[in-house]
Amino acid sequence: MRLTVKTNLAMRVLMFCAVNRDRTVRKCEVAEACNASANHLGVIINQLGHGGFLETTRGRGGGIRLHRSPKEINVGAVFRLFESGLPFAECFSAAENTCPIAMTCRLRDALTRALDAFYRELDDITLDELITGNTGLFSLFDLDVINFPTCSQAERRAHARPSLPPLEAGVTIG
């Protein structure tokens, strides 16, 4: 079995957003961190938005962020969104099936059970489980740590976390 590039990138996008969940991120940041084409990610981000996984905002200060908590995002649901339209094998497609043994083939039943088991396993995993305690992932995706040279300075400023105003002379905190 092999997953499509779309499913793989969809999970990377969701993990990137989960690591940076307290901010709106830009497509160029996700593209650079995930080693993907920004144009290709646009299609994936759109599908994740329509699937209820991401919030998308257009415009200068726009970007993407998780629509739900990482604990509420089920990996099996994400995989189904991207993989369900593709038949696993020729015999799984009513329109394209030309296999002469499809009606008597026992392999198809075994593959159906295997796919059901595959999705059952993924249904038990949340996005939160993929990121919690994953320091390696945070070192690759945390925007407080990394810098993306291909994203313009103006884009960075538009999406930066708000900083506190500088303290006036003589003002103390505490």
C-alpha positions in Angstrom: 0.0 0.0 0.0 1.2 3.5 -0.8 -0.4 6.8 0.3 -0.9 9.6 -2.2 1.3 12.7 -2.0 -1.8 14.7 -1.1 -2.5 12.6 2.0 1.1 12.8 3.1 1.2 16.6 2.6 -2.2 17.0 4.3 -0.8 15.4 7.4 2.3 17.6 7.3 0.2 20.7 7.0 -1.9 19.7 9.9 1.1 18.9 12.1 2.7 22.2 11.1 -0.5 24.1 12.1 -0.7 22.1 15.3 2.8 22.9 16.3 2.0 26.6 15.6 -1.6 26.5 16.8 -1.5 29.9 18.6 -1.0 31.7 15.3 -2.1 32.0 11.8 0.5 30.5 9.4 1.2 31.3 5.8 1.2 28.9 2.9 4.9 29.8 2.1 5.9 28.9 5.6 4.2 25.5 5.4 5.6 24.9 1.9 9.1 25.6 3.0 8.9 23.6 6.2 7.2 20.7 4.4 9.4 20.7 1.3 6.4 21.2 -1.0 5.2 23.4 -3.8 3.1 26.3 -2.5 0.7 25.8 -5.5 0.2 22.1 -4.7 -0.3 23.0 -1.0 -3.1 25.4 -2.0 -5.2 22.6 -3.3 -4.6 20.5 -0.2 -5.3 23.5 2.1 -8.5 24.1 0.3 -9.6 20.5 0.7 -8.6 20.5 4.4 -10.7 23.7 4.8 -13.7 22.2 3.1 -13.2 19.1 5.3 -13.5 21.2 8.4 -9.9 20.7 9.6 -8.5 24.2 8.8 -9.7 27.8 8.9 -8.5 29.8 6.0 -8.4 33.6 5.8 -7.6 35.5 2.6 -5.8 38.8 2.4 -2.7 40.4 3.6 -3.0 39.1 7.2 -4.5 35.9 6.1 -3.3 32.4 6.3 -4.4 29.1 7.9 -4.9 27.6 11.3 -6.5 24.6 12.8 -10.3 24.7 12.9 -10.4 22.3 15.8 -8.2 21.2 18.7 -5.5 18.6 17.7 -7.3 16.2 20.1 -10.4 16.4 17.9 -8.7 15.8 14.6 -8.8 12.1 13.8 -6.1 10.8 11.4 -8.4 8.2 9.9 -10.8 11.0 8.9 -8.0 12.9 7.2 -6.9 9.9 5.3 -10.5 9.1 4.2 -10.9 12.7 2.9 -7.9 12.3 0.6 -7.9 8.6 -0.2 -11.6 7.6 -0.4 -12.0 8.7 -4.0 -9.2 6.4 -5.2 -10.0 2.7 -5.6 -7.4 0.5 -3.9 -7.3 -1.8 -6.8 -9.0 -2.1 -10.2 -11.6 -4.5 -8.8 -12.7 -1.9 -6.3 -13.9 0.4 -9.0 -17.2 -0.4 -10.6 -16.5 1.8 -13.6 -12.9 0.7 -14.3 -13.0 -3.0 -13.3 -12.0 -5.2 -16.2 -10.7 -8.1 -14.1 -12.3 -11.4 -15.4 -12.1 -13.0 -11.9 -13.5 -10.2 -9.9 -16.8 -12.0 -9.0 -15.0 -15.1 -7.7 -11.8 -13.5 -6.3 -11.2 -14.1 -2.6 -8.3 -11.6 -2.6 -10.7 -8.7 -2.9 -12.5 -9.8 0.3 -9.1 -10.1 2.1 -8.1 -6.6 0.8 -11.4 -5.1 2.0 -10.8 -6.5 5.5 -7.2 -5.3 5.5 -8.3 -1.8 4.4 -11.0 -1.8 7.1 -8.3 -2.7 9.7 -6.0 0.0 8.4 -8.6 2.7 8.8 -9.7 1.3 12.3 -6.1 1.8 13.4 -5.9 5.3 12.0 -9.2 6.1 13.7 -7.5 5.5 17.1 -4.9 8.2 16.4 -5.4 12.0 16.9 -3.3 14.8 15.6 -2.5 15.6 19.2 -0.8 12.2 19.6 1.5 12.9 16.7 2.8 16.2 18.1 2.7 16.0 21.9 6.2 15.5 23.2 7.6 15.3 19.6 10.6 17.6 20.2 12.0 16.7 16.8 8.9 17.8 15.0 8.8 21.1 17.0 12.4 21.8 16.1 11.5 21.5 12.4 8.1 23.3 12.5 8.0 25.8 15.4 8.0 29.3 13.9 9.5 30.7 17.0 12.6 28.8 16.3 13.0 28.6 12.5 13.2 31.3 9.9 12.1 31.0 6.3 14.2 33.0 3.9 11.8 32.7 0.9 9.0 34.3 2.8 9.2 38.1 2.4 9.9 40.4 5.4 6.5 42.0 4.8 4.8 38.6 5.0 6.7 37.8 8.2 5.7 41.1 9.9 2.1 40.6 8.9 2.0 37.2 10.6 4.3 37.8 13.5 3.1 37.2 17.0 2.2 40.5 18.6 5.0 41.8 20.8 4.7 43.8 23.9 5.5 47.5 23.6 8.9 48.4 25.0 9.1 49.5 28.6 9.4 53.1 29.4 12.5 54.2 31.4 11.9 53.7 35.1 9.0 51.3 34.7 9.4 48.0 36.5 7.3 44.9 36.3 6.6 42.8 39.3 
